[in-house]
Amino acid sequence: MIRYDPFWKTLKSSGESTYTLINKHRISSSTIDRLRKNQPITTTTINDLCRVLNCNVENIATYIYSEEDQLL
């Protein structure tokens, strides 16, 4: 399962807020909601967040093994 817990820590230390992400950087409010709920987002969105927050992918998302993961 992909979790976005690192994103919230990175956001807090960046000086940005969900408000500035939405209104200044044009990240949609639905994307913020998806991050809150650990729902899938696109790699393009991850790229945008890394650019805005000046961070690496691991500062946005992490993978945690889960028995609920879809079988391949």
Secondary structure, 3 states (H helix, E strand, C coil): CEECHHHHHHHHHHCCCHHHHHHCCCCCHHHHHHHHCCCCCCHHHHHHHHHHHCCCHHHCCEECCCCCCCCC
